[in-house]
């Protein structure tokens, strides 16, 4: 996330101290709601990105881990290809704007995901196909207000309640974002139209990825099945890399 603001301390130590009244340092201004939400939106994305991720899925019926390679350009274009396990290697998903295609190497077939299947689980995880396509921005698509500030809770974080704008195509009735003062998200809670909790996304293992701080792990837990989860771990992650336009075409789905 954005680095801490440089203080005046280093400059002040170089100035001879005179017999004069002490000058109080200006307090760091409080971040705005838009700054906090933009930071949370962009925590694991840049103008473009390339990385290797592991997705671990645990349900009542099965538990599995997949390693994938991903390329993304903003929020409009994404290509994800499974590397492991061997039986799934080569399966790929392409997202361009509101369209999604899957490539199945065993039958050498590319299929567009129809509108009726957008609510289905993506790769057996707790993410839906719609999650990958919509990617609503908290900072643009919701009306937001502070529910708590750092002084109001022991965690020292901002709690922001978001309500979808009337023209926002989203299934959530409300979203509650918990964000640190440095704009790093802690967790995001998704509520339905009756304001009942549906799922929680939490962020863990903050680390340096080529000079940029970002969560190394994101965990999604459904509220009605708290023993289940989908966990995304970033093995490698590069931001603002050059990606050819041909990467986001149907031809690129095939390895």
C-alpha positions as CSV (number, residue, x, y, z in Angstrom):
1,X,0.0,0.0,0.0
2,X,1.0,3.7,0.0
3,X,4.2,4.2,2.1
4,X,4.1,6.2,5.3
5,X,4.5,10.0,4.8
6,X,8.1,11.2,5.3
7,X,8.3,13.2,8.5
8,X,10.3,16.4,9.1
9,X,12.4,14.7,11.8
10,X,15.4,14.2,9.5
11,X,15.4,17.7,8.4
12,X,15.0,19.1,11.9
13,X,18.0,17.3,13.2
14,X,20.2,19.2,10.7
15,X,19.0,22.6,12.0
16,X,20.9,24.0,15.0
17,X,18.7,24.2,18.0
18,X,18.3,27.8,19.3
19,X,16.7,29.1,22.5
20,X,13.3,29.3,21.0
21,X,9.9,27.8,21.7
22,X,9.3,24.3,20.5
23,X,7.4,24.0,17.3
24,X,4.8,21.2,17.3
25,X,4.8,18.9,14.3
26,X,1.6,18.9,12.3
27,X,-0.5,15.9,12.8
28,X,-0.9,13.5,9.9
29,X,-4.2,14.3,8.2
30,X,-6.9,11.6,8.5
31,X,-7.3,9.7,5.2
32,X,-10.6,10.2,3.4
33,X,-13.1,7.4,2.9
34,X,-12.3,7.5,-0.8
35,X,-8.5,7.1,-0.1
36,X,-9.1,4.2,2.2
37,X,-11.4,2.4,-0.2
38,X,-9.2,3.0,-3.2
39,X,-6.3,1.5,-1.2
40,X,-8.4,-1.6,-0.4
41,X,-9.5,-1.8,-4.0
42,X,-6.0,-1.7,-5.4
43,X,-4.1,-3.7,-2.7
44,X,-3.4,-6.6,-5.1
45,X,-3.7,-5.0,-8.4
46,X,-2.0,-2.3,-10.4
47,X,-2.3,-1.0,-14.0
48,X,-1.3,-4.5,-14.8
49,X,0.0,-7.5,-12.8
50,X,1.4,-11.0,-13.3
51,X,1.8,-13.6,-10.6
52,X,1.7,-17.2,-9.5
53,X,-1.0,-18.1,-6.9
54,X,-2.1,-21.1,-5.0
55,X,-5.8,-21.6,-4.3
56,X,-6.7,-23.9,-1.4
57,X,-10.4,-24.9,-1.2
58,X,-11.9,-26.7,1.8
59,X,-15.5,-27.9,1.8
60,X,-17.4,-30.5,3.6
61,X,-17.0,-32.9,0.7
62,X,-13.4,-32.3,-0.5
63,X,-10.2,-30.4,0.0
64,X,-7.9,-29.5,-2.9
65,X,-5.0,-27.1,-3.8
66,X,-4.3,-25.7,-7.2
67,X,-1.4,-23.6,-8.5
68,X,-2.1,-21.1,-11.2
69,X,-0.5,-18.4,-13.2
70,X,-2.4,-15.1,-13.7
71,X,-2.2,-12.0,-15.9
72,X,-4.4,-9.0,-15.4
73,X,-4.8,-5.5,-16.9
74,X,-6.8,-3.2,-14.6
75,X,-10.2,-4.7,-13.7
76,X,-11.3,-5.4,-17.3
77,X,-9.0,-8.2,-18.5
78,X,-7.8,-11.3,-16.7
79,X,-6.3,-14.6,-17.8
80,X,-5.8,-17.5,-15.3
81,X,-4.2,-20.8,-16.2
82,X,-3.9,-23.8,-13.9
83,X,-0.4,-25.2,-13.6
84,X,-1.0,-28.0,-11.0
85,X,-2.2,-30.6,-10.3
86,X,-1.3,-32.4,-13.5
87,X,-4.9,-33.6,-14.1
88,X,-6.1,-30.0,-14.3
89,X,-3.1,-28.4,-15.9
90,X,-4.0,-26.2,-18.9
91,X,-7.5,-25.4,-17.8
92,X,-7.8,-21.6,-18.3
93,X,-10.3,-18.8,-17.7
94,X,-10.3,-15.6,-19.7
95,X,-12.3,-12.5,-18.6
96,X,-12.7,-9.5,-20.8
97,X,-15.1,-6.8,-19.5
98,X,-18.3,-8.7,-18.6
99,X,-17.5,-11.8,-20.7
100,X,-15.9,-15.0,-19.6
101,X,-14.6,-18.1,-21.3
102,X,-13.2,-21.4,-20.1
103,X,-10.8,-23.6,-22.0
104,X,-10.8,-27.4,-21.3
105,X,-7.6,-29.0,-22.7
106,X,-8.9,-32.6,-22.3
107,X,-11.5,-32.0,-25.0
108,X,-9.7,-29.1,-26.6
109,X,-12.8,-26.9,-26.3
110,X,-13.4,-23.2,-25.5
111,X,-16.7,-22.4,-23.9
112,X,-18.3,-19.0,-23.1
113,X,-19.9,-19.0,-19.7
114,X,-23.6,-18.2,-20.2
115,X,-25.4,-15.6,-18.1
116,X,-27.3,-18.3,-16.2
117,X,-24.1,-19.8,-14.9
118,X,-22.4,-16.7,-13.7
119,X,-23.6,-17.4,-10.1
120,X,-21.9,-20.8,-10.2
121,X,-18.7,-21.6,-8.3
122,X,-15.4,-20.9,-10.1
123,X,-13.1,-23.9,-10.2
124,X,-15.0,-25.5,-7.2
125,X,-14.1,-22.6,-4.9
126,X,-16.3,-20.2,-2.9
127,X,-15.8,-17.5,-5.5
128,X,-18.5,-17.3,-8.2
129,X,-17.9,-16.7,-11.9
130,X,-19.7,-13.4,-11.3
131,X,-17.0,-12.4,-8.7
132,X,-14.4,-12.6,-11.5
133,X,-16.4,-10.7,-14.0
134,X,-18.0,-7.9,-12.0
135,X,-15.2,-6.8,-9.7
136,X,-17.1,-3.8,-8.4
137,X,-14.9,-1.0,-7.0
138,X,-15.8,0.0,-3.4
139,X,-14.5,3.5,-4.1
140,X,-16.8,4.1,-7.0
141,X,-19.9,1.8,-6.9
142,X,-21.1,2.4,-3.3
143,X,-22.3,5.1,-1.0
144,X,-20.0,5.0,2.1
145,X,-19.8,6.3,5.6
146,X,-17.6,5.9,8.6
147,X,-19.1,3.5,11.2
148,X,-16.0,3.6,13.4
149,X,-12.6,5.4,13.5
150,X,-9.4,4.0,15.0
151,X,-10.1,5.7,18.4
152,X,-13.4,3.8,18.6
153,X,-12.0,0.3,18.6
154,X,-9.1,-1.7,20.1
155,X,-7.9,-2.8,16.6
156,X,-7.2,0.9,15.7
157,X,-8.9,0.6,12.3
158,X,-11.5,2.3,10.2
159,X,-14.9,0.6,9.8
160,X,-16.8,1.8,6.7
161,X,-20.3,0.8,5.8
162,X,-21.1,0.7,2.1
163,X,-24.5,0.7,0.4
164,X,-24.8,0.0,-3.4
165,X,-25.6,3.0,-5.5
166,X,-29.0,2.6,-7.3
167,X,-27.4,1.8,-10.7
168,X,-24.7,-0.6,-9.3
169,X,-25.2,-4.2,-10.6
170,X,-24.3,-6.0,-7.4
171,X,-26.0,-8.8,-5.4
172,X,-25.0,-7.3,-2.0
173,X,-27.3,-5.3,0.2
174,X,-24.5,-3.9,2.2
175,X,-20.7,-4.3,2.6
176,X,-18.7,-3.5,5.7
177,X,-14.9,-2.8,5.1
178,X,-12.4,-2.9,7.9
179,X,-9.2,-1.0,6.9
180,X,-6.0,0.1,8.6
181,X,-5.0,3.7,8.7
182,X,-2.2,2.9,6.1
183,X,-5.1,1.8,3.8
184,X,-4.3,-1.9,4.1
185,X,-7.6,-3.9,4.3
186,X,-8.1,-6.2,7.3
187,X,-11.4,-7.8,6.3
188,X,-14.5,-7.1,4.1
189,X,-17.9,-8.4,5.1
190,X,-20.6,-9.0,2.5
191,X,-24.3,-8.9,3.5
192,X,-27.4,-9.8,1.6
193,X,-30.4,-7.6,1.0
194,X,-31.7,-8.4,4.5
195,X,-28.3,-7.3,5.9
196,X,-27.5,-10.8,7.0
197,X,-23.8,-11.8,6.7
198,X,-23.1,-14.0,3.7
199,X,-19.3,-14.2,3.6
200,X,-16.1,-12.6,4.9
201,X,-12.9,-11.9,3.0
202,X,-9.9,-11.4,5.3
203,X,-6.3,-10.4,4.4
204,X,-3.2,-11.8,6.0
205,X,0.6,-12.1,5.8
206,X,1.5,-8.5,4.6
207,X,4.7,-8.7,2.6
208,X,6.9,-6.9,0.1
209,X,6.3,-7.7,-3.5
210,X,9.0,-6.0,-5.5
211,X,8.9,-2.8,-3.4
212,X,5.1,-2.8,-2.8
213,X,3.4,-3.9,0.3
214,X,0.4,-6.3,-0.2
215,X,-1.3,-9.2,1.5
216,X,0.2,-12.5,0.7
217,X,-2.9,-14.4,1.7
218,X,-6.6,-13.7,1.2
219,X,-9.2,-16.0,2.8
220,X,-12.9,-16.2,1.9
221,X,-15.2,-17.9,4.5
222,X,-19.0,-18.4,3.9
223,X,-21.0,-17.3,7.0
224,X,-23.3,-20.4,6.9
225,X,-20.4,-22.8,6.6
226,X,-17.6,-21.4,8.8
227,X,-15.6,-24.6,8.7
228,X,-15.2,-24.1,4.9
229,X,-12.9,-21.7,3.1
230,X,-11.1,-20.7,-0.1
231,X,-7.6,-19.3,0.5
232,X,-5.6,-17.5,-2.1
233,X,-1.8,-17.4,-1.5
234,X,0.4,-15.2,-3.8
235,X,3.6,-17.2,-4.5
236,X,4.9,-14.4,-6.7
237,X,3.4,-11.1,-7.7
238,X,4.6,-8.3,-10.0
239,X,2.8,-5.0,-10.6
240,X,2.7,-2.7,-13.6
241,X,4.3,-5.2,-16.0
242,X,4.1,-5.0,-19.7
243,X,1.6,-7.5,-21.1
244,X,0.9,-8.0,-24.8
245,X,-2.7,-7.4,-25.9
246,X,-2.7,-10.9,-27.5
247,X,-2.6,-12.3,-23.9
248,X,-6.3,-11.5,-23.5
249,X,-7.7,-13.2,-26.6
250,X,-9.4,-16.6,-27.1
251,X,-6.2,-17.8,-28.9
252,X,-4.2,-17.3,-25.6
253,X,-6.5,-19.6,-23.7
254,X,-4.7,-22.6,-25.2
255,X,-1.2,-23.1,-23.8
